[in-house]
Amino acid sequence: MKAMDLDFKQLWNERKAEFRRAIFTEEEKSQYEENLQYKLPQSYISLLQNTQNGGLLKRNCFPIYDENQNVKQLFLCSYISSICDLKSEKARKAYPGLVNLPDIGIYFGKI
């Protein structure tokens, strides 16, 4: 995605407030990481701290550009999960819709 196209405050579908959670504290984030046994990426933490803690996206298709600024691929995603949605590694593995995914880490969103 081109840096000039990024406006994260315009990322969210404001009409679907039930998917948002309250902005989290550093203690809540640390507890979440400890429970899940994963360190969350700083870019994910920053996005959720500086805009809102998860929710539905206004759009679900995002271009990925090559070095010449041509679209080379499209990335599909309909929501970004909030921090603290899942309380443990066991809960993450049992969450509906996630049971068939590879066991490679945190699940952040869905197409």
Buried (B, 14 or more C-beta within 10 A) or exposed (E): EEEEEEEEEEBBBEEEEEBBBEBBEEEBBEBBBEBBEEEBEEEBBEBBBEBBBBBBBEEBEBBEEEEEEEEEEEEEBEBBBBBBBBEEEEEBEEBEEBEEEEEEEBBBBEE
